[in-house]
């Protein structure tokens, strides 16, 4: 669901941006408006970014190999990080450079085609609104009850947050360009056009920084969400046969989770009993959290700690609730 929804949002944004980019370039060539040039480059950068996301999604579906035994799921994170770099350099820095140049040599928008930038910008706002609407609809399928800020910060699928921020940035950038062009036409002062271009550049740099920070966290390796950790813990301890000594989770990709845990077993249990308990726990984990595809469970003896430790609780085997709470406390994005 998430991967398909992300692809649908990417394709919708790509189609809108390619069409809009052509119209913006036409408007720039007819009027020499710096805001239109900045917006045209912005659309080209966004189109390239969407192609990168599609390539990353395709490469991530490759089968695991001896060199990459856990597969290629993280390629989606790598390409999303490249998107932030492209947005920062090609989009943001170029717009800031163009704004500086226009401030040094401002000129009004004149000639018979003065109306073209306004028509293109209004049409682009309509087209981007439809693309943004598609991204919102697809994101709503997976974000649950989270707010939008929390969704962008904690989503494990990078495509939807990237498209959401790009579309939001595109709409705001179009508004900045529309204000800059309109004020230039009304006042005859090209400074307004330069100011609109500068605002577009600052906006793109800000979005690129947010994307880079959030994608870096995914590249470093994030644990499962607090809810998934709780479900995994409950699945392991279901029936009261096993207790968790410690539990670690790691996203190998947006839809693939590694689970590693040490679980306690009774001293009197046979090898057959332990193997059956582990098999049962693995089955329950996969039922509770289907994305948990790689599971390692290590059995260990349950040792009652009779030492006096000042009531600190050291040596006690934590229960599922304690492990889920600890996972949430350690998650900087929870």
Helices and strands as residue ranges (DSSP letters): H 2-31, H 34-60, H 75-86, I 87-93, H 94-104, H 116-143, H 148-154, H 158-187, H 191-220, H 226-237, G 238-240, E 243-253, E 256-265, H 271-288, E 292-301, H 320-330
